[in-house]
């Protein structure tokens, strides 16, 4: 398997001009081990959170830091990784582009180029063979759906096959800023986990305050955001309302709207992937869209693809 640099520098022959393969090799041992660490360690912290919260160790500093870092990383994923980098729902100036990439990587869901390649592959093959995380790949019976839910929610992360970024994210690979920031993923991971501890320690002037902030605003926050994001992959492709015509089983799940920053209005998103707002009906809260609106007002985001009546009429499901 040739590297990115090799494939760029080698002249293409007739056999290279067709569609690039979906998979670009397999993860190495170190990369695969890091996936297990990033998924399992925060999850263990989440499991420990309930008894710890009941007995000791959760203060207002921890809550404030949890919320602050949850919003920064979560909106970095929804506004940055998803609506901007993956679907081009708006254009961003250079500072906003870099800031969104860094904020998204602080969610510990992988480097920006890997995330975008996986998600574009999901849309290309949504709920069909080739989709990296569809819950319907094993059938529609009770056992098959249980297996499918696990696969869509987090099981797919342990698959060592690597989505071909040359096929699904060539624009990001050609962006020198993003390539440079993407390579610093370990740095953003470290900052995401240790910054709460540093702030918590300074505010409380204690090592116990630093440790508590690391646990709650670091590990537990990462795990909680992981499962909210993964719930869009799993739950929002299994149950919910489908008012818009999409070629897959994407659905709207209102209960996840606030925690997912509007991502759970998933049926609209799959019916109109480039739309900057997913919660388009009255009362559908979409925090991500509101932040994009703020960026637009400041002039940092332009060419925002907002919904309009004609656009919605074209995708409304026929009853």
Protein Blocks (a to p, Z undefined) as FASTA:
>chain_A
ZZfklmmmpccdfklmmccdfbgcjadfklmmmmmmmmmmmmmmmmmmmmmmmmgopafk
lmmmmmmmmmmmmmmmmmmmmmmmmnopaccdfklmmmmmmmmmmnonopfklmmmmmmm
mmmmgoiahiabbcklnojbfklmmmmmmmmmmmmmmpmbdcdfklmmmmmmmmmklmmm
mmmmmmmmmmmmmmmmmmmmmmnopaklmmmmmmmmmmmmmmmmmmmmmmmmmmmmmgcc
dfbccfbfbdcdfklmmmnnopmmmmlmmmmmmbmbfblcghiacfklmmmmmmmmnopa
ghiacddfklmmmmmccZZ
